[in-house]
Amino acid sequence: MAAMLIGIELQVRRIEEPCLRHVHGAAWQEYAARTGRFVPGLGRLR
């Protein structure tokens, strides 16, 4: 279970977030600063 959670976290941080940042730019960065990665309010980007 721990390995699966670590794998998902790495996938999101290394692949999905850079892609979203590239495609959507500042709008995505503002959204990520307001919301959480997996749970609302937790894991916000700065």
NORRAFEN-V149317 format. One record per pair of residues at least 6 apart in sequence whose C-alpha atoms are under 8 Angstrom apart, sorted by the first residue. I is the first residue (numbers start at 0). GAP is how many residues later the second one is. D is the distance in whole Angstrom. If there is no record, write none. Layout:
# NORRAFEN-V149317
{{I	GAP	D} {I	GAP	D}}
This chain:
# NORRAFEN-V149317
{{19	8	7} {20	7	6} {20	8	7} {28	16	8} {31	12	6} {31	13	6} {31	14	8} {32	11	5} {32	12	5} {32	13	6} {33	7	8} {33	10	7} {33	11	8} {34	6	6} {34	7	7} {34	8	8} {34	9	6} {35	6	5} {35	7	5} {35	8	5} {35	9	8} {36	6	5} {36	7	6}}
